[in-house]
């Protein structure tokens, strides 16, 4: 007997190049980490289409570091999504404010976020992470329409916005989200329903971590990271959710993976961590090709990617 998931309809939508899915790697916290990801992708024989960078927060990057990242991405035809301002570092420093840290608490914080969007835009970046959809309607989308933010810029709605149903996705698309991270652990049935309702690109975590409070030996609550993956579901996800990005951001040490400020987790450690993400992605690609050879993975550098513009490029 066929499994229930086999009866879910194929998505009839695709990327502009005719492909069904693409690869996204998060946690690009130095230019050297992007170089390691690219190197591993070439070893594994798969393309990388999108890099989620400055997850710690773009505020901690100098102009020179951002320009170097943009140059590497442009040379290798990779889209970069910048996390403006403060993101992971704020959560690391204030773990008890997990929920409030994932929103802008006043207009000063919104202003600081927008300032970083404009700074990084001047460095050539054309993609930005948005962790709450409320800022799209009142700020980002109008600024894009007015040309203050370049019109080709895309806004990626973060997993932290926790979009989990058709209503969430319709509202997100209406307010200006161009690519939307689905909440984790959604059933294939739910994702199929969402795909039928909207044409917007879906971003799906194949590997990730989830934060949870657990009691330590002394009975105090501590925030810990739990591994999460949908590797076995990947062929079905590519089939029913096309066009979609498969996002690789594996396991422990959770949000601490982005923090290179201490001695116990170095750039070399994070490079190897990201290489493992790429190796996992290669296994997923092979599994999809074996089960559904008709499903297509985009090649390197499809024309619709928002690749950073460098060297005065128009």
PAFI-341558 format. One line per 10 residues: number of its first residue (from 1); for each residue z, x, y of C-alpha. Coordinates in steps of 0.001 Angstrom, whole numbers. Layout:
NUM) Z,X,Y ~ ...
END
This chain:
1) 0,0,0 ~ -867,1251,3465 ~ 1958,1957,5860 ~ 2522,-500,8681 ~ 1625,2108,11287 ~ -1886,2385,9815 ~ -2590,-1132,11058 ~ -1953,-236,14676 ~ -5293,-187,16494 ~ -7075,2965,17565
11) -6999,3485,21309 ~ -10476,3048,22762 ~ -9623,5202,25779 ~ -10274,8930,26100 ~ -10129,11795,28562 ~ -13243,12275,30736 ~ -14476,15008,28363 ~ -14300,12586,25417 ~ -11164,14142,23920 ~ -8141,12218,22650
21) -5307,14656,23229 ~ -4283,17823,25028 ~ -1472,20390,24856 ~ 1320,20810,27397 ~ 4052,23462,27358 ~ 7159,23222,29529 ~ 9634,25880,30640 ~ 7330,28300,32480 ~ 10045,30038,34465 ~ 8233,33282,35346
31) 4581,34310,35586 ~ 5171,36531,32543 ~ 6179,33516,30447 ~ 2869,31817,31222 ~ 1086,35009,30154 ~ 3013,34973,26857 ~ 2060,31325,26245 ~ -1610,32091,26909 ~ -1518,35131,24645 ~ 52,33163,21785
41) -2426,30311,22234 ~ -5309,32748,21820 ~ -3673,34209,18714 ~ -3258,30704,17271 ~ -6766,29639,18263 ~ -5786,26620,20350 ~ -6132,25844,24068 ~ -3322,25184,26511 ~ -4176,22590,29117 ~ -1037,22067,31164
51) 2047,24116,32024 ~ 5222,22580,33440 ~ 6576,25322,35685 ~ 9607,26081,37836 ~ 11724,23656,35787 ~ 14762,25423,37166 ~ 13441,24417,40575 ~ 10679,25794,42807 ~ 13312,26571,45431 ~ 14261,29641,43403
61) 10716,31056,43457 ~ 9357,33253,46247 ~ 5901,32688,47716 ~ 4747,35859,45974 ~ 5918,34622,42557 ~ 4226,31265,43076 ~ 972,32947,44102 ~ 1084,35136,40984 ~ 1650,32073,38785 ~ -1234,30259,40476
71) -3541,33236,39940 ~ -2755,33495,36213 ~ -3221,29759,35735 ~ -6484,29716,37684 ~ -7923,32641,35726 ~ -7129,30861,32453 ~ -8058,27340,33646 ~ -4620,25807,33105 ~ -3244,22888,35093 ~ 236,23542,36507
81) 2818,20870,37254 ~ 5442,22199,39660 ~ 9044,20923,39684 ~ 9793,20910,43434 ~ 13168,21851,44855 ~ 16098,21909,42431 ~ 15959,20451,38932 ~ 17491,22129,35876 ~ 19690,24497,37895 ~ 21383,21520,39506
91) 22167,20014,36109 ~ 23424,23322,34743 ~ 25760,23787,37693 ~ 26876,20124,37732 ~ 26754,18873,34113 ~ 29074,15939,34820 ~ 26554,14625,37351 ~ 23821,14276,34729 ~ 22603,10902,35955 ~ 23051,11241,39712
101) 21456,14710,39686 ~ 18258,13130,38353 ~ 17814,11142,41541 ~ 17675,11877,45255 ~ 20973,10808,46715 ~ 20016,10789,50400 ~ 17109,11339,52773 ~ 18073,14994,53218 ~ 17456,15619,49505 ~ 14181,13702,49677
111) 13153,15811,52660 ~ 13955,19035,50797 ~ 11864,17846,47829 ~ 8894,16983,50058 ~ 9183,20322,51859 ~ 8806,22101,48527 ~ 5816,19930,47578 ~ 4088,21032,50790 ~ 5080,24692,50347 ~ 3770,24815,46798
121) 663,22913,47847 ~ -109,25728,50276 ~ 50,28119,47307 ~ -2756,26108,45685 ~ -830,23868,43280 ~ -2194,20366,42775 ~ 312,18807,40371 ~ 3975,17875,40862 ~ 6767,16445,38734 ~ 8452,13279,39973
131) 11733,12355,38277 ~ 12150,8876,39784 ~ 9251,6530,40559 ~ 10901,5185,43739 ~ 9740,8185,45774 ~ 6088,7534,44895 ~ 5641,4254,46760 ~ 7432,5186,49976 ~ 6622,8892,50308 ~ 4289,10712,47927
141) 1482,8181,47533 ~ 1212,7414,51295 ~ 1221,11153,52095 ~ -1555,11680,49549 ~ -3564,8768,50967 ~ -3138,10197,54487 ~ -4330,13641,53398 ~ -1020,15369,54167 ~ -853,16058,50443 ~ -4368,16944,49181
151) -6015,13812,47729 ~ -6822,15498,44407 ~ -3099,16129,43790 ~ -1575,14414,40757 ~ 1965,13165,40240 ~ 3511,13374,36786 ~ 6390,11000,36150 ~ 9155,12787,34274 ~ 10843,11875,31019 ~ 13992,11507,33149
161) 12557,8283,34606 ~ 12880,6889,31063 ~ 9829,4609,31081 ~ 10152,2567,27899 ~ 8105,-640,28143 ~ 4947,-2168,29542 ~ 6660,-3294,32757 ~ 7911,249,33444 ~ 4463,1734,32946 ~ 2650,-878,34997
171) 5039,-312,37908 ~ 4738,3464,37591 ~ 940,3311,37670 ~ 985,841,40575 ~ 3150,3159,42687 ~ 851,6142,42129 ~ 1838,7986,38939 ~ -1214,9681,37432 ~ 339,10806,34165 ~ 3516,9300,32723
181) 6078,10689,30294 ~ 7178,8035,27823 ~ 10850,7676,26985 ~ 11706,9456,23760 ~ 12148,7652,20435 ~ 9816,4773,21288 ~ 8343,3253,18154 ~ 4650,3565,17381 ~ 4413,-194,17827 ~ 5903,-1,21324
191) 3618,2862,22316 ~ 598,988,21021 ~ 1566,-1993,23174 ~ 1934,246,26230 ~ -1424,1889,25640 ~ -3192,-1461,25412 ~ -1658,-2459,28778 ~ -2538,561,30933 ~ -5277,3222,31172 ~ -2951,5890,32595
201) -2568,9149,30668 ~ 551,9183,28467 ~ 2725,12263,28031 ~ 4580,12405,24720 ~ 7264,14849,23651 ~ 6478,16201,20205 ~ 9424,18580,20370 ~ 12311,18304,22792 ~ 16083,18318,23116 ~ 18374,15492,24082
211) 21591,15850,26005 ~ 24698,14230,24540 ~ 28415,14382,25223 ~ 30497,15601,22280 ~ 34168,16447,21955 ~ 34985,20113,21543 ~ 37894,21564,19527 ~ 40310,20658,22316 ~ 39079,17081,22481 ~ 37293,17544,25791
221) 33815,16157,26303 ~ 31069,18753,26564 ~ 27382,18290,27264 ~ 25359,19615,24328 ~ 21691,19716,23372 ~ 20390,18105,20200 ~ 16935,18947,18786 ~ 14341,16178,18689 ~ 10827,16078,17276 ~ 7953,13765,16354
231) 5837,16305,14516 ~ 5160,13984,11565 ~ 4083,11191,13925 ~ 1639,13379,15864 ~ -1589,12246,14090 ~ -717,8584,14666 ~ 291,9252,18258 ~ -3051,10912,18959 ~ -4849,7961,17410 ~ -3025,5078,19111
241) -2055,6686,22449 ~ -5287,8451,23462 ~ -5656,9854,26066 ~ -2345,11672,25794 ~ -686,15011,26369 ~ 1450,16394,23567 ~ 4426,18087,25164 ~ 6251,20968,23460 ~ 9747,21822,24710 ~ 11701,22607,21606
251) 15265,22401,20503 ~ 18317,24354,21563 ~ 19553,25792,23906 ~ 18600,22619,25709 ~ 18488,22604,29473 ~ 19998,26096,29525 ~ 16623,27387,28334 ~ 15432,27388,31943 ~ 18303,29440,33345 ~ 17538,33167,33399
261) 20358,34044,35795 ~ 22813,35242,33144 ~ 22794,38210,30727 ~ 22727,36183,27483 ~ 19310,34561,27888 ~ 16544,36777,29225 ~ 12911,36403,30157 ~ 12003,38041,26846 ~ 14080,35409,24995 ~ 12326,32590,26826
271) 8919,34147,26169 ~ 9586,34101,22433 ~ 10960,30562,22682 ~ 7721,29431,24329 ~ 5613,31329,21782 ~ 7339,29251,19096 ~ 6339,26113,20996 ~ 2721,27255,20867 ~ 2940,27990,17150 ~ 4340,24502,16592
281) 1502,23060,18649 ~ -1010,24890,16439 ~ 545,23334,13321 ~ 302,19893,14909 ~ -3362,20429,15800 ~ -4125,21443,12212 ~ -2330,18342,10890 ~ -4312,16041,13173 ~ -7611,17675,12250 ~ -6802,17269,8579
291) -5805,13595,8755 ~ -8119,12391,11525 ~ -10967,14896,11981 ~ -12686,12468,14361 ~ -9903,12879,16930 ~ -10786,15531,19482 ~ -8678,18141,21264 ~ -9975,19214,24685 ~ -11259,22775,24951 ~ -9880,25242,27491
301) -10303,24147,31101 ~ -11843,20661,31128 ~ -13253,19781,34537 ~ -10664,17135,35438 ~ -7645,19480,35227 ~ -5837,20174,38499 ~ -6066,23932,38179 ~ -4420,25829,41062 ~ -6760,26741,43904 ~ -6477,30391,44860
311) -8236,32816,47177 ~ -9391,30222,49690 ~ -11062,28102,46997 ~ -11991,24627,48231
END
